[in-house]
Each structure stands twice: as structure tokens, then as C-alpha cells.
């Protein structure tokens, strides 16, 4: 399972597009705060596997290609946890 | 631009997976409430164009294939608007 604190420490590269705390000001990017953990995990793997193309998928693929399954699980746990505080 | 009320009236088919008010109880599905309007629009078009595959993309494609650009814009406006009330 993903670790929230580990995910937070791994999220530095995500911030430029997805915002501090997973809330974005750029409307073309998705908010991540409070999104379902399993969906976040599945989506990152989808980008890694090349199952999402078009738009900014190339960018996301570049970011997730270097992530391990554990990294992805940790990031999913972290961003899902942000919604609990709202 | 999308019309919130029109989107609401068109969202009946979305509810079974994405929940009433865009908040889901099934963790494999994404919450939509408060997601960015442009991102929602882009994502529905991505499913329609077949740019997303794997997982439940086949299901989403089936749902959006019959939607017009206006339908998609209305649904995006509706689900984005739900976040404003939180």
C-alpha cells in the first residue's frame, strides 16, 4: 500500500503542474487533491504503459516512466489524503 | 461554452459510476466534482477519440461516443460547478 509521507516527499516534481496541495490554478490540468487513491494509481500506470495519448499525455508519461510501483502507490496515497482535510 | 443546467440534465447516465454530485464511493472511479472544466472537456474528447485505452476506457468511450461537443461542454461545466459549493 502507498505511504502518504513518502508520497509527499516524492511529489516535488508534480507541483509545477498539479499545484501545491494538488489544487491547480491552470484549468487544463486536473486537480489531484482528494481524488480516489486507486484511480490515481491506475491512471499513473496507464500513462506509464502508454495507454493514454494525445494532449499532455506525453508529458505525464515522461514523468511517470521513472517511477516504481511503490513510488506510484505512495503518490496516489498522498494526493488522495489531501482531500480528507477539506 | 458549457451550460451548467444543461449539463446537469445530461448527467443521468454518468451517475451510476461517478455518483450523485460527482463524488464516488467506488475507489476505482474518479471524482468529478470540482474538477477543472477544461480538463473534463479535454478528457471526454480523449476518450471519444480513442486516446485513452486500458482499464475502464472502453466503458467511458461507449458513453461519450454519442455525445456532441456541446454535450461534453455542458457536462464539463456542470461537474466543474459542483466544486464551487464545497
Backbone of each chain as nested JSON, in Angstrom:
{
  "chains": [
    {"id": "A", "residues": [
      {"number": 1, "name": "UNK", "atoms": {"N": [0.841, -1.205, 0.0], "CA": [0.0, 0.0, 0.0], "C": [0.872, 1.249, 0.0]}},
      {"number": 2, "name": "UNK", "atoms": {"N": [0.293, 2.338, -0.432], "CA": [1.059, 3.573, -0.518], "C": [1.232, 4.242, 0.83]}},
      {"number": 3, "name": "UNK", "atoms": {"N": [2.332, 4.975, 0.948], "CA": [2.633, 5.687, 2.184], "C": [2.504, 7.194, 1.936]}},
      {"number": 4, "name": "UNK", "atoms": {"N": [1.647, 7.835, 2.72], "CA": [1.343, 9.247, 2.498], "C": [2.586, 10.119, 2.623]}},
      {"number": 5, "name": "UNK", "atoms": {"N": [3.35, 9.918, 3.686], "CA": [4.532, 10.769, 3.902], "C": [5.578, 10.557, 2.814]}},
      {"number": 6, "name": "UNK", "atoms": {"N": [5.758, 9.295, 2.419], "CA": [6.7, 9.006, 1.34], "C": [6.225, 9.665, 0.051]}},
      {"number": 7, "name": "UNK", "atoms": {"N": [4.916, 9.617, -0.169], "CA": [4.366, 10.238, -1.37], "C": [4.59, 11.726, -1.384]}},
      {"number": 8, "name": "UNK", "atoms": {"N": [4.391, 12.339, -0.241], "CA": [4.608, 13.79, -0.158], "C": [6.045, 14.134, -0.542]}},
      {"number": 9, "name": "UNK", "atoms": {"N": [6.981, 13.346, -0.05], "CA": [8.389, 13.639, -0.333], "C": [8.746, 13.387, -1.789]}},
      {"number": 10, "name": "UNK", "atoms": {"N": [7.937, 12.572, -2.457], "CA": [8.196, 12.266, -3.865], "C": [7.418, 13.182, -4.812]}},
      {"number": 11, "name": "UNK", "atoms": {"N": [6.645, 14.104, -4.265], "CA": [5.725, 14.886, -5.098], "C": [6.325, 16.178, -5.635]}},
      {"number": 12, "name": "UNK", "atoms": {"N": [7.59, 16.428, -5.35], "CA": [8.177, 17.713, -5.737], "C": [8.037, 17.996, -7.23]}},
      {"number": 13, "name": "UNK", "atoms": {"N": [8.212, 16.974, -8.038], "CA": [8.134, 17.183, -9.489], "C": [6.706, 17.378, -9.976]}},
      {"number": 14, "name": "UNK", "atoms": {"N": [5.737, 16.999, -9.178], "CA": [4.33, 17.077, -9.586], "C": [3.765, 18.482, -9.422]}},
      {"number": 15, "name": "UNK", "atoms": {"N": [4.408, 19.235, -8.517], "CA": [3.853, 20.514, -8.073], "C": [3.738, 21.548, -9.191]}},
      {"number": 16, "name": "UNK", "atoms": {"N": [4.699, 21.545, -10.111], "CA": [4.706, 22.594, -11.124], "C": [3.446, 22.582, -11.981]}},
      {"number": 17, "name": "UNK", "atoms": {"N": [2.885, 21.41, -12.2], "CA": [1.646, 21.345, -12.973], "C": [0.412, 21.126, -12.094]}},
      {"number": 18, "name": "UNK", "atoms": {"N": [0.551, 20.33, -11.064], "CA": [-0.633, 19.949, -10.277], "C": [-0.816, 20.772, -9.007]}},
      {"number": 19, "name": "UNK", "atoms": {"N": [0.095, 21.728, -8.809], "CA": [-0.093, 22.674, -7.719], "C": [0.342, 22.146, -6.368]}},
      {"number": 20, "name": "UNK", "atoms": {"N": [0.659, 23.076, -5.497], "CA": [0.913, 22.723, -4.107], "C": [-0.412, 22.216, -3.545]}},
      {"number": 21, "name": "UNK", "atoms": {"N": [-0.37, 21.121, -2.858], "CA": [-1.564, 20.503, -2.278], "C": [-2.55, 19.95, -3.31]}},
      {"number": 22, "name": "UNK", "atoms": {"N": [-2.085, 19.8, -4.564], "CA": [-2.923, 19.119, -5.55], "C": [-4.104, 19.909, -6.063]}},
      {"number": 23, "name": "UNK", "atoms": {"N": [-4.091, 21.214, -5.816], "CA": [-5.115, 22.096, -6.372], "C": [-4.446, 23.028, -7.368]}},
      {"number": 24, "name": "UNK", "atoms": {"N": [-4.904, 22.984, -8.607], "CA": [-4.214, 23.717, -9.651], "C": [-4.924, 25.027, -9.981]}},
      {"number": 25, "name": "UNK", "atoms": {"N": [-4.128, 25.958, -10.503], "CA": [-4.703, 27.211, -10.977], "C": [-4.825, 27.201, -12.497]}},
      {"number": 26, "name": "UNK", "atoms": {"N": [-4.211, 26.211, -13.127], "CA": [-4.229, 26.105, -14.589], "C": [-5.365, 25.151, -14.977]}},
      {"number": 27, "name": "UNK", "atoms": {"N": [-6.39, 25.66, -15.669], "CA": [-7.599, 24.848, -15.847], "C": [-7.451, 23.638, -16.765]}},
      {"number": 28, "name": "UNK", "atoms": {"N": [-6.344, 23.578, -17.504], "CA": [-6.162, 22.415, -18.369], "C": [-5.603, 21.211, -17.611]}},
      {"number": 29, "name": "UNK", "atoms": {"N": [-5.161, 21.416, -16.382], "CA": [-4.598, 20.317, -15.589], "C": [-5.593, 19.856, -14.538]}},
      {"number": 30, "name": "UNK", "atoms": {"N": [-5.587, 18.591, -14.224], "CA": [-6.532, 18.107, -13.221], "C": [-6.067, 18.354, -11.777]}},
      {"number": 31, "name": "UNK", "atoms": {"N": [-7.044, 18.719, -10.949], "CA": [-6.81, 18.683, -9.51], "C": [-6.591, 17.237, -9.095]}},
      {"number": 32, "name": "UNK", "atoms": {"N": [-5.73, 17.035, -8.128], "CA": [-5.486, 15.683, -7.622], "C": [-5.938, 15.519, -6.173]}},
      {"number": 33, "name": "UNK", "atoms": {"N": [-6.062, 16.606, -5.457], "CA": [-6.407, 16.539, -4.035], "C": [-7.742, 15.837, -3.831]}},
      {"number": 34, "name": "UNK", "atoms": {"N": [-7.718, 14.791, -3.057], "CA": [-8.949, 14.094, -2.726], "C": [-9.441, 13.138, -3.798]}},
      {"number": 35, "name": "UNK", "atoms": {"N": [-8.689, 13.029, -4.867], "CA": [-9.078, 12.046, -5.875], "C": [-8.9, 10.646, -5.281]}},
      {"number": 36, "name": "UNK", "atoms": {"N": [-9.651, 9.7, -5.781], "CA": [-9.577, 8.347, -5.237], "C": [-8.194, 7.735, -5.439]}},
      {"number": 37, "name": "UNK", "atoms": {"N": [-7.686, 7.124, -4.382], "CA": [-6.333, 6.562, -4.405], "C": [-6.159, 5.516, -5.505]}},
      {"number": 38, "name": "UNK", "atoms": {"N": [-7.117, 4.624, -5.623], "CA": [-6.983, 3.561, -6.623], "C": [-7.014, 4.148, -8.033]}},
      {"number": 39, "name": "UNK", "atoms": {"N": [-7.89, 5.137, -8.229], "CA": [-7.949, 5.767, -9.559], "C": [-6.632, 6.462, -9.894]}},
      {"number": 40, "name": "UNK", "atoms": {"N": [-6.057, 7.149, -8.92], "CA": [-4.769, 7.812, -9.154], "C": [-3.704, 6.788, -9.514]}},
      {"number": 41, "name": "UNK", "atoms": {"N": [-3.694, 5.665, -8.803], "CA": [-2.722, 4.607, -9.062], "C": [-2.906, 4.047, -10.479]}},
      {"number": 42, "name": "UNK", "atoms": {"N": [-4.135, 3.716, -10.807], "CA": [-4.433, 3.163, -12.131], "C": [-4.058, 4.15, -13.237]}},
      {"number": 43, "name": "UNK", "atoms": {"N": [-4.339, 5.432, -13.016], "CA": [-4.081, 6.43, -14.048], "C": [-2.59, 6.614, -14.295]}},
      {"number": 44, "name": "UNK", "atoms": {"N": [-1.813, 6.651, -13.215], "CA": [-0.363, 6.791, -13.416], "C": [0.201, 5.591, -14.168]}},
      {"number": 45, "name": "UNK", "atoms": {"N": [-0.287, 4.397, -13.817], "CA": [0.16, 3.207, -14.551], "C": [-0.296, 3.263, -16.011]}},
      {"number": 46, "name": "UNK", "atoms": {"N": [-1.473, 3.831, -16.253], "CA": [-1.963, 3.949, -17.633], "C": [-1.036, 4.847, -18.456]}},
      {"number": 47, "name": "UNK", "atoms": {"N": [-0.596, 5.947, -17.857], "CA": [0.353, 6.817, -18.572], "C": [1.669, 6.082, -18.801]}},
      {"number": 48, "name": "UNK", "atoms": {"N": [2.118, 5.355, -17.781], "CA": [3.393, 4.638, -17.887], "C": [3.331, 3.569, -18.984]}},
      {"number": 49, "name": "UNK", "atoms": {"N": [2.173, 2.926, -19.098], "CA": [2.018, 1.867, -20.101], "C": [1.697, 2.404, -21.487]}},
      {"number": 50, "name": "UNK", "atoms": {"N": [1.57, 3.72, -21.598], "CA": [1.25, 4.302, -22.895], "C": [-0.208, 4.143, -23.291]}},
      {"number": 51, "name": "UNK", "atoms": {"N": [-1.065, 3.912, -22.297], "CA": [-2.487, 3.749, -22.585], "C": [-3.211, 5.081, -22.729]}},
      {"number": 52, "name": "UNK", "atoms": {"N": [-2.533, 6.153, -22.408], "CA": [-3.106, 7.48, -22.618], "C": [-2.206, 8.262, -23.545]}},
      {"number": 53, "name": "UNK", "atoms": {"N": [-2.816, 8.764, -24.617], "CA": [-2.059, 9.516, -25.616], "C": [-2.789, 10.824, -25.886]}},
      {"number": 54, "name": "UNK", "atoms": {"N": [-2.184, 11.668, -26.69], "CA": [-2.825, 12.934, -27.019], "C": [-2.694, 13.931, -25.894]}},
      {"number": 55, "name": "UNK", "atoms": {"N": [-3.005, 15.175, -26.196], "CA": [-2.942, 16.224, -25.178], "C": [-1.594, 16.241, -24.488]}},
      {"number": 56, "name": "UNK", "atoms": {"N": [-1.646, 16.259, -23.165], "CA": [-0.415, 16.335, -22.388], "C": [0.053, 14.965, -21.903]}},
      {"number": 57, "name": "UNK", "atoms": {"N": [-0.469, 13.915, -22.511], "CA": [-0.108, 12.567, -22.066], "C": [1.387, 12.304, -22.206]}},
      {"number": 58, "name": "UNK", "atoms": {"N": [1.996, 12.909, -23.218], "CA": [3.435, 12.72, -23.411], "C": [4.214, 13.256, -22.218]}},
      {"number": 59, "name": "UNK", "atoms": {"N": [3.734, 14.379, -21.7], "CA": [4.392, 14.969, -20.533], "C": [4.248, 14.046, -19.326]}},
      {"number": 60, "name": "UNK", "atoms": {"N": [3.018, 13.605, -19.093], "CA": [2.794, 12.715, -17.952], "C": [3.594, 11.42, -18.079]}},
      {"number": 61, "name": "UNK", "atoms": {"N": [3.642, 10.881, -19.264], "CA": [4.405, 9.647, -19.463], "C": [5.873, 9.848, -19.097]}},
      {"number": 62, "name": "UNK", "atoms": {"N": [6.406, 11.002, -19.493], "CA": [7.81, 11.283, -19.188], "C": [8.036, 11.337, -17.679]}},
      {"number": 63, "name": "UNK", "atoms": {"N": [7.069, 11.887, -16.966], "CA": [7.22, 11.988, -15.512], "C": [7.083, 10.632, -14.822]}},
      {"number": 64, "name": "UNK", "atoms": {"N": [6.142, 9.818, -15.261], "CA": [5.891, 8.566, -14.535], "C": [6.774, 7.406, -14.995]}},
      {"number": 65, "name": "UNK", "atoms": {"N": [7.414, 7.546, -16.153], "CA": [8.217, 6.44, -16.662], "C": [9.32, 6.015, -15.702]}},
      {"number": 66, "name": "UNK", "atoms": {"N": [9.799, 6.964, -14.913], "CA": [10.885, 6.649, -13.989], "C": [10.395, 6.231, -12.605]}},
      {"number": 67, "name": "UNK", "atoms": {"N": [9.098, 6.19, -12.43], "CA": [8.554, 5.845, -11.116], "C": [8.363, 4.338, -10.981]}},
      {"number": 68, "name": "UNK", "atoms": {"N": [8.672, 3.831, -9.785], "CA": [8.416, 2.425, -9.474], "C": [6.952, 2.248, -9.064]}},
      {"number": 69, "name": "UNK", "atoms": {"N": [6.531, 1.004, -8.976], "CA": [5.17, 0.741, -8.496], "C": [4.965, 1.349, -7.105]}},
      {"number": 70, "name": "UNK", "atoms": {"N": [6.005, 1.269, -6.265], "CA": [5.887, 1.827, -4.917], "C": [5.8, 3.355, -4.957]}},
      {"number": 71, "name": "UNK", "atoms": {"N": [6.598, 3.967, -5.812], "CA": [6.527, 5.43, -5.96], "C": [5.106, 5.849, -6.331]}},
      {"number": 72, "name": "UNK", "atoms": {"N": [4.531, 5.151, -7.295], "CA": [3.181, 5.473, -7.766], "C": [2.172, 5.274, -6.642]}},
      {"number": 73, "name": "UNK", "atoms": {"N": [2.315, 4.19, -5.902], "CA": [1.395, 3.927, -4.784], "C": [1.513, 5.016, -3.72]}},
      {"number": 74, "name": "UNK", "atoms": {"N": [2.74, 5.44, -3.45], "CA": [2.949, 6.481, -2.442], "C": [2.332, 7.811, -2.889]}},
      {"number": 75, "name": "UNK", "atoms": {"N": [2.529, 8.158, -4.143], "CA": [1.962, 9.409, -4.655], "C": [0.43, 9.361, -4.653]}},
      {"number": 76, "name": "UNK", "atoms": {"N": [-0.114, 8.222, -5.016], "CA": [-1.574, 8.076, -5.001], "C": [-2.118, 8.242, -3.586]}},
      {"number": 77, "name": "UNK", "atoms": {"N": [-1.438, 7.641, -2.624], "CA": [-1.873, 7.75, -1.224], "C": [-1.787, 9.197, -0.751]}},
      {"number": 78, "name": "UNK", "atoms": {"N": [-0.722, 9.868, -1.138], "CA": [-0.532, 11.261, -0.715], "C": [-1.622, 12.172, -1.269]}},
      {"number": 79, "name": "UNK", "atoms": {"N": [-1.845, 12.125, -2.571], "CA": [-2.832, 13.042, -3.164], "C": [-4.258, 12.707, -2.728]}},
      {"number": 80, "name": "UNK", "atoms": {"N": [-4.543, 11.442, -2.548], "CA": [-5.867, 11.077, -2.033], "C": [-6.061, 11.611, -0.619]}},
      {"number": 81, "name": "UNK", "atoms": {"N": [-5.0, 11.61, 0.154], "CA": [-5.107, 12.036, 1.559], "C": [-5.397, 13.523, 1.681]}},
      {"number": 82, "name": "UNK", "atoms": {"N": [-5.011, 14.302, 0.694], "CA": [-5.198, 15.753, 0.779], "C": [-6.672, 16.132, 0.844]}},
      {"number": 83, "name": "UNK", "atoms": {"N": [-7.509, 15.31, 0.241], "CA": [-8.924, 15.627, 0.26], "C": [-9.571, 15.456, 1.617]}},
      {"number": 84, "name": "UNK", "atoms": {"N": [-8.951, 14.64, 2.452], "CA": [-9.539, 14.376, 3.765], "C": [-9.539, 15.596, 4.659]}},
      {"number": 85, "name": "UNK", "atoms": {"N": [-8.657, 16.523, 4.325], "CA": [-8.525, 17.706, 5.185], "C": [-9.506, 18.807, 4.797]}},
      {"number": 86, "name": "UNK", "atoms": {"N": [-10.176, 18.626, 3.672], "CA": [-11.066, 19.691, 3.191], "C": [-12.371, 19.717, 3.974]}}
    ]},
    {"id": "B", "residues": [
      {"number": 1, "name": "UNK", "atoms": {"N": [-19.464, 27.788, -24.941], "CA": [-19.149, 27.41, -23.557], "C": [-20.233, 26.492, -23.02]}},
      {"number": 2, "name": "UNK", "atoms": {"N": [-19.88, 25.743, -22.015], "CA": [-20.821, 24.787, -21.446], "C": [-21.855, 25.447, -20.554]}},
      {"number": 3, "name": "UNK", "atoms": {"N": [-23.018, 24.823, -20.508], "CA": [-24.121, 25.328, -19.685], "C": [-24.351, 24.372, -18.514]}},
      {"number": 4, "name": "UNK", "atoms": {"N": [-24.263, 24.896, -17.313], "CA": [-24.324, 24.063, -16.113], "C": [-25.659, 23.315, -16.014]}},
      {"number": 5, "name": "UNK", "atoms": {"N": [-26.748, 24.027, -16.215], "CA": [-28.059, 23.385, -16.073], "C": [-28.276, 22.32, -17.15]}},
      {"number": 6, "name": "UNK", "atoms": {"N": [-27.852, 22.626, -18.364], "CA": [-27.96, 21.639, -19.437], "C": [-27.121, 20.409, -19.115]}},
      {"number": 7, "name": "UNK", "atoms": {"N": [-25.941, 20.655, -18.567], "CA": [-25.071, 19.544, -18.196], "C": [-25.695, 18.661, -17.126]}},
      {"number": 8, "name": "UNK", "atoms": {"N": [-26.327, 19.31, -16.165], "CA": [-26.98, 18.547, -15.106], "C": [-28.036, 17.617, -15.687]}},
      {"number": 9, "name": "UNK", "atoms": {"N": [-28.807, 18.141, -16.632], "CA": [-29.875, 17.337, -17.219], "C": [-29.331, 16.207, -18.087]}},
      {"number": 10, "name": "UNK", "atoms": {"N": [-28.108, 16.363, -18.545], "CA": [-27.491, 15.339, -19.388], "C": [-26.663, 14.339, -18.588]}},
      {"number": 11, "name": "UNK", "atoms": {"N": [-26.585, 14.521, -17.286], "CA": [-25.654, 13.724, -16.483], "C": [-26.259, 12.43, -15.935]}},
      {"number": 12, "name": "UNK", "atoms": {"N": [-27.495, 12.131, -16.297], "CA": [-28.165, 10.956, -15.709], "C": [-27.364, 9.668, -15.906]}},
      {"number": 13, "name": "UNK", "atoms": {"N": [-26.787, 9.519, -17.087], "CA": [-26.033, 8.29, -17.364], "C": [-24.692, 8.243, -16.644]}},
      {"number": 14, "name": "UNK", "atoms": {"N": [-24.228, 9.371, -16.187], "CA": [-22.915, 9.431, -15.549], "C": [-22.967, 8.982, -14.085]}},
      {"number": 15, "name": "UNK", "atoms": {"N": [-24.166, 9.116, -13.513], "CA": [-24.339, 8.953, -12.069], "C": [-23.98, 7.553, -11.574]}},
      {"number": 16, "name": "UNK", "atoms": {"N": [-24.277, 6.538, -12.376], "CA": [-24.082, 5.179, -11.881], "C": [-22.623, 4.895, -11.526]}},
      {"number": 17, "name": "UNK", "atoms": {"N": [-21.716, 5.503, -12.251], "CA": [-20.3, 5.299, -11.928], "C": [-19.7, 6.488, -11.166]}},
      {"number": 18, "name": "UNK", "atoms": {"N": [-20.093, 7.693, -11.531], "CA": [-19.429, 8.869, -10.953], "C": [-20.186, 9.467, -9.781]}},
      {"number": 19, "name": "UNK", "atoms": {"N": [-21.318, 8.845, -9.428], "CA": [-22.011, 9.264, -8.209], "C": [-22.9, 10.483, -8.393]}},
      {"number": 20, "name": "UNK", "atoms": {"N": [-23.868, 10.582, -7.52], "CA": [-24.672, 11.795, -7.463], "C": [-23.742, 12.916, -6.996]}},
      {"number": 21, "name": "UNK", "atoms": {"N": [-23.801, 14.035, -7.673], "CA": [-22.946, 15.181, -7.345], "C": [-21.461, 14.956, -7.624]}},
      {"number": 22, "name": "UNK", "atoms": {"N": [-21.156, 13.9, -8.398], "CA": [-19.771, 13.736, -8.836], "C": [-18.804, 13.243, -7.783]}},
      {"number": 23, "name": "UNK", "atoms": {"N": [-19.344, 12.745, -6.665], "CA": [-18.491, 12.158, -5.629], "C": [-18.79, 10.672, -5.575]}},
      {"number": 24, "name": "UNK", "atoms": {"N": [-17.778, 9.852, -5.801], "CA": [-17.999, 8.427, -5.933], "C": [-17.664, 7.68, -4.65]}},
      {"number": 25, "name": "UNK", "atoms": {"N": [-18.306, 6.522, -4.504], "CA": [-17.976, 5.656, -3.377], "C": [-17.108, 4.495, -3.83]}},
      {"number": 26, "name": "UNK", "atoms": {"N": [-16.981, 4.331, -5.133], "CA": [-16.194, 3.244, -5.704], "C": [-14.793, 3.785, -5.994]}},
      {"number": 27, "name": "UNK", "atoms": {"N": [-13.769, 3.28, -5.32], "CA": [-12.465, 3.938, -5.396], "C": [-11.748, 3.818, -6.734]}},
      {"number": 28, "name": "UNK", "atoms": {"N": [-12.24, 2.944, -7.605], "CA": [-11.583, 2.832, -8.904], "C": [-12.059, 3.895, -9.887]}},
      {"number": 29, "name": "UNK", "atoms": {"N": [-13.1, 4.624, -9.52], "CA": [-13.634, 5.662, -10.406], "C": [-13.239, 7.035, -9.905]}},
      {"number": 30, "name": "UNK", "atoms": {"N": [-13.031, 7.963, -10.803], "CA": [-12.63, 9.304, -10.371], "C": [-13.816, 10.162, -9.913]}},
      {"number": 31, "name": "UNK", "atoms": {"N": [-13.577, 10.922, -8.843], "CA": [-14.477, 12.009, -8.512], "C": [-14.425, 13.039, -9.631]}},
      {"number": 32, "name": "UNK", "atoms": {"N": [-15.54, 13.664, -9.908], "CA": [-15.589, 14.708, -10.93], "C": [-15.922, 16.076, -10.337]}},
      {"number": 33, "name": "UNK", "atoms": {"N": [-16.528, 16.09, -9.187], "CA": [-16.968, 17.353, -8.587], "C": [-15.795, 18.302, -8.379]}},
      {"number": 34, "name": "UNK", "atoms": {"N": [-15.904, 19.47, -8.96], "CA": [-14.875, 20.475, -8.758], "C": [-13.64, 20.299, -9.61]}},
      {"number": 35, "name": "UNK", "atoms": {"N": [-13.656, 19.28, -10.455], "CA": [-12.518, 19.126, -11.367], "C": [-12.549, 20.286, -12.363]}},
      {"number": 36, "name": "UNK", "atoms": {"N": [-11.395, 20.617, -12.89], "CA": [-11.332, 21.742, -13.818], "C": [-12.145, 21.48, -15.078]}},
      {"number": 37, "name": "UNK", "atoms": {"N": [-12.911, 22.497, -15.47], "CA": [-13.808, 22.374, -16.616], "C": [-13.066, 22.008, -17.898]}},
      {"number": 38, "name": "UNK", "atoms": {"N": [-11.976, 22.689, -18.158], "CA": [-11.242, 22.415, -19.405], "C": [-10.662, 21.002, -19.394]}},
      {"number": 39, "name": "UNK", "atoms": {"N": [-10.165, 20.585, -18.232], "CA": [-9.628, 19.22, -18.14], "C": [-10.72, 18.179, -18.381]}},
      {"number": 40, "name": "UNK", "atoms": {"N": [-11.896, 18.41, -17.823], "CA": [-13.005, 17.478, -18.037], "C": [-13.365, 17.412, -19.517]}},
      {"number": 41, "name": "UNK", "atoms": {"N": [-13.401, 18.562, -20.158], "CA": [-13.727, 18.627, -21.584], "C": [-12.689, 17.859, -22.409]}},
      {"number": 42, "name": "UNK", "atoms": {"N": [-11.433, 18.156, -22.135], "CA": [-10.337, 17.501, -22.862], "C": [-10.376, 15.987, -22.649]}},
      {"number": 43, "name": "UNK", "atoms": {"N": [-10.649, 15.571, -21.425], "CA": [-10.635, 14.14, -21.109], "C": [-11.761, 13.398, -21.819]}},
      {"number": 44, "name": "UNK", "atoms": {"N": [-12.958, 13.991, -21.836], "CA": [-14.057, 13.322, -22.539], "C": [-13.746, 13.2, -24.032]}},
      {"number": 45, "name": "UNK", "atoms": {"N": [-13.18, 14.25, -24.599], "CA": [-12.795, 14.17, -26.014], "C": [-11.696, 13.121, -26.229]}},
      {"number": 46, "name": "UNK", "atoms": {"N": [-10.807, 12.995, -25.261], "CA": [-9.743, 11.99, -25.38], "C": [-10.334, 10.579, -25.422]}},
      {"number": 47, "name": "UNK", "atoms": {"N": [-11.328, 10.332, -24.576], "CA": [-11.991, 9.017, -24.619], "C": [-12.708, 8.832, -25.945]}},
      {"number": 48, "name": "UNK", "atoms": {"N": [-13.362, 9.886, -26.403], "CA": [-14.111, 9.799, -27.658], "C": [-13.184, 9.519, -28.845]}},
      {"number": 49, "name": "UNK", "atoms": {"N": [-12.009, 10.114, -28.805], "CA": [-11.043, 9.946, -29.9], "C": [-10.242, 8.655, -29.774]}},
      {"number": 50, "name": "UNK", "atoms": {"N": [-10.486, 7.91, -28.699], "CA": [-9.736, 6.673, -28.507], "C": [-8.319, 6.882, -28.017]}},
      {"number": 51, "name": "UNK", "atoms": {"N": [-8.073, 8.059, -27.421], "CA": [-6.728, 8.342, -26.922], "C": [-6.469, 7.743, -25.55]}},
      {"number": 52, "name": "UNK", "atoms": {"N": [-7.533, 7.221, -24.946], "CA": [-7.348, 6.53, -23.669], "C": [-7.826, 5.094, -23.828]}},
      {"number": 53, "name": "UNK", "atoms": {"N": [-6.947, 4.173, -23.468], "CA": [-7.263, 2.753, -23.596], "C": [-6.923, 2.054, -22.291]}},
      {"number": 54, "name": "UNK", "atoms": {"N": [-7.257, 0.799, -22.207], "CA": [-6.957, 0.048, -20.989], "C": [-7.952, 0.358, -19.889]}},
      {"number": 55, "name": "UNK", "atoms": {"N": [-7.931, -0.457, -18.858], "CA": [-8.819, -0.224, -17.721], "C": [-10.26, -0.087, -18.164]}},
      {"number": 56, "name": "UNK", "atoms": {"N": [-10.913, 0.934, -17.685], "CA": [-12.318, 1.153, -17.989], "C": [-12.519, 2.13, -19.145]}},
      {"number": 57, "name": "UNK", "atoms": {"N": [-11.468, 2.379, -19.901], "CA": [-11.573, 3.341, -21.004], "C": [-12.625, 2.91, -22.022]}},
      {"number": 58, "name": "UNK", "atoms": {"N": [-12.785, 1.607, -22.207], "CA": [-13.782, 1.124, -23.161], "C": [-15.188, 1.54, -22.739]}},
      {"number": 59, "name": "UNK", "atoms": {"N": [-15.414, 1.493, -21.443], "CA": [-16.712, 1.903, -20.913], "C": [-16.928, 3.394, -21.154]}},
      {"number": 60, "name": "UNK", "atoms": {"N": [-15.923, 4.181, -20.806], "CA": [-16.058, 5.626, -20.991], "C": [-16.25, 5.972, -22.47]}},
      {"number": 61, "name": "UNK", "atoms": {"N": [-15.513, 5.311, -23.323], "CA": [-15.655, 5.581, -24.76], "C": [-17.085, 5.321, -25.217]}},
      {"number": 62, "name": "UNK", "atoms": {"N": [-17.66, 4.233, -24.721], "CA": [-19.025, 3.902, -25.11], "C": [-20.001, 4.999, -24.679]}},
      {"number": 63, "name": "UNK", "atoms": {"N": [-19.754, 5.554, -23.514], "CA": [-20.642, 6.611, -23.016], "C": [-20.469, 7.917, -23.789]}},
      {"number": 64, "name": "UNK", "atoms": {"N": [-19.257, 8.284, -24.102], "CA": [-19.036, 9.596, -24.72], "C": [-19.152, 9.577, -26.241]}},
      {"number": 65, "name": "UNK", "atoms": {"N": [-19.116, 8.411, -26.834], "CA": [-19.169, 8.353, -28.299], "C": [-20.419, 9.004, -28.872]}},
      {"number": 66, "name": "UNK", "atoms": {"N": [-21.501, 8.962, -28.105], "CA": [-22.752, 9.542, -28.598], "C": [-22.936, 11.002, -28.2]}},
      {"number": 67, "name": "UNK", "atoms": {"N": [-21.976, 11.562, -27.525], "CA": [-22.1, 12.949, -27.071], "C": [-21.561, 13.919, -28.121]}},
      {"number": 68, "name": "UNK", "atoms": {"N": [-22.263, 15.035, -28.28], "CA": [-21.778, 16.105, -29.158], "C": [-20.764, 16.96, -28.402]}},
      {"number": 69, "name": "UNK", "atoms": {"N": [-20.097, 17.834, -29.135], "CA": [-19.168, 18.754, -28.477], "C": [-19.898, 19.591, -27.426]}},
      {"number": 70, "name": "UNK", "atoms": {"N": [-21.133, 19.977, -27.752], "CA": [-21.911, 20.785, -26.792], "C": [-22.285, 19.971, -25.557]}},
      {"number": 71, "name": "UNK", "atoms": {"N": [-22.679, 18.722, -25.766], "CA": [-22.981, 17.843, -24.63], "C": [-21.768, 17.767, -23.695]}},
      {"number": 72, "name": "UNK", "atoms": {"N": [-20.61, 17.543, -24.278], "CA": [-19.381, 17.419, -23.489], "C": [-19.09, 18.719, -22.749]}},
      {"number": 73, "name": "UNK", "atoms": {"N": [-19.255, 19.838, -23.437], "CA": [-19.012, 21.136, -22.801], "C": [-19.977, 21.365, -21.642]}},
      {"number": 74, "name": "UNK", "atoms": {"N": [-21.238, 20.978, -21.831], "CA": [-22.24, 21.147, -20.777], "C": [-21.914, 20.278, -19.563]}},
      {"number": 75, "name": "UNK", "atoms": {"N": [-21.548, 19.044, -19.815], "CA": [-21.202, 18.139, -18.711], "C": [-19.961, 18.628, -17.966]}},
      {"number": 76, "name": "UNK", "atoms": {"N": [-18.992, 19.126, -18.707], "CA": [-17.78, 19.656, -18.072], "C": [-18.119, 20.85, -17.186]}},
      {"number": 77, "name": "UNK", "atoms": {"N": [-18.988, 21.721, -17.691], "CA": [-19.38, 22.9, -16.906], "C": [-20.122, 22.473, -15.645]}},
      {"number": 78, "name": "UNK", "atoms": {"N": [-20.991, 21.48, -15.796], "CA": [-21.779, 21.016, -14.647], "C": [-20.894, 20.426, -13.552]}},
      {"number": 79, "name": "UNK", "atoms": {"N": [-20.03, 19.493, -13.921], "CA": [-19.221, 18.844, -12.887], "C": [-18.201, 19.798, -12.269]}},
      {"number": 80, "name": "UNK", "atoms": {"N": [-17.677, 20.705, -13.068], "CA": [-16.767, 21.708, -12.503], "C": [-17.498, 22.597, -11.509]}},
      {"number": 81, "name": "UNK", "atoms": {"N": [-18.741, 22.891, -11.798], "CA": [-19.504, 23.8, -10.93], "C": [-19.804, 23.189, -9.57]}},
      {"number": 82, "name": "UNK", "atoms": {"N": [-19.843, 21.88, -9.485], "CA": [-20.171, 21.231, -8.213], "C": [-19.133, 21.525, -7.138]}},
      {"number": 83, "name": "UNK", "atoms": {"N": [-17.905, 21.743, -7.557], "CA": [-16.859, 22.027, -6.585], "C": [-17.004, 23.383, -5.933]}},
      {"number": 84, "name": "UNK", "atoms": {"N": [-17.694, 24.298, -6.601], "CA": [-17.825, 25.655, -6.075], "C": [-18.667, 25.694, -4.817]}},
      {"number": 85, "name": "UNK", "atoms": {"N": [-19.488, 24.66, -4.646], "CA": [-20.391, 24.652, -3.498], "C": [-19.74, 24.057, -2.261]}},
      {"number": 86, "name": "UNK", "atoms": {"N": [-18.551, 23.481, -2.433], "CA": [-17.933, 22.792, -1.301], "C": [-17.271, 23.77, -0.341]}}
    ]}
  ]
}
